[in-house]
Amino acid sequence: MADDVPLPKQKATTRRDVARHAGVSVAVVSYTLNGKAPVAPATAERVRRAIQELGYIPNRAAVALKSGSTKALALVAPKASDPVFTNPFFAEFANEVESAAQRRGYALYTTSAAQDGADGVVERIQEFAARQVDGVLLLPGAKPIQPAVLDQLGIPWLELNTIHPQAGAGSVGVDLFSGAREATAHLIEHGYPTVAFVGELPPEEPRRLGWAQACREAGLRTDHVLQYPMTHQGGYQAGLELARQGRPRAIFVASDRMAVGVLRALHENAVKVPDEVAFVSFDGSWEGAYAWPSISSIRQPIELMAERSVARLVAPPPHTPVHESFHGTLILRDSCGPHPDSRTDPRTGP
């Protein structure tokens, strides 16, 4: 029967216990944890050692009540039939955002909207506002949400990976036009007589505009467009069409995810890459690096974009609602073929 007697509940370690163990005041423990006042490095190290030895866990609810901050951010993606977090590029991007948040002492919650459309995104942001999350990073959906609607939710927000910046919206994004133009121009430098566009994007979308501009400058046709969804399956269907019909010598693919699907379809139909069809894609995700052959791509600077996004979101108000654009980098691998001047081309080396 003695074994059934419950053990007495141990008292939780407090900041006062940490202060006593480290030989400092409670205020110094607080300053070490929240960084609101300078603490001598040796003293801070003593406090951190005491925290570790005693197993002290800060009461986040109490800290939030006192400071008005939960030290937490949320990354919200629109709900769609093709979940955004299954996309390797966005998964990699979300990981960089989490790292940038952690470096500043913030936790990051990632979630998709409760339902399709703007209402689902607004509903999810309202939930985070009620939980006193310090700010929201938002991946854009098919239809933009008016900045005034988001401003009314009473929580700082910033849009990631923006394609079409809106007036009054704080956002970051990559220069899609310049990236697509550079990728297409590189294919043209190889001497390929045709460069088609692969991706379900309207004529005014920056990647398609950049491709068309590079083609026009080289006197190439701009009517060879394969409109397929920007998914693995969409790329696979585009690759089947390329294998069946008269093929362009080169293609610019709007995303790495599509490019992987294109590769599979071409392999299945014995079309050699880059010997028969060469291409460059967009995003520069790890997925393209491990495809075979590896995919040449415009790499989005997601580390820098994530760092700037978090820094802007947690900065003291007022937050200036401007768009910040970043330049991608052309990463040359195998899918575009060896450059004809590779012996002297500084981008490919000797």
Secondary structure, DSSP 8 states (H G I E B T S, - for coil): -GGGS---------HHHHHHHHTS-HHHHHHHHH-SS---HHHHHHHHHHHHHHT----HHHHHHHHS--SEEEEEE---SS-GGGSHHHHHHHHHHHHHHHHTT-EEEEEE-SSSHHHHHHHHHHHHHHTT-SEEEE---SS---HHHHHTTSS-EEESS-SS--TT--EEEE-HHHHHHHHHHHHHHTT-S-EEEESS--TTSHHHHHHHHHHHHTT--S--EE---SSHHHHHHHHHHHHHS---SEEEES-HHHHHHHHHHHHHTT--TTTT-EEEEEE--HHHHTSSS--EEEE--HHHHHHHHHHHHHS-S-----EEEE--EEE--STT---TTTTT-TTT--
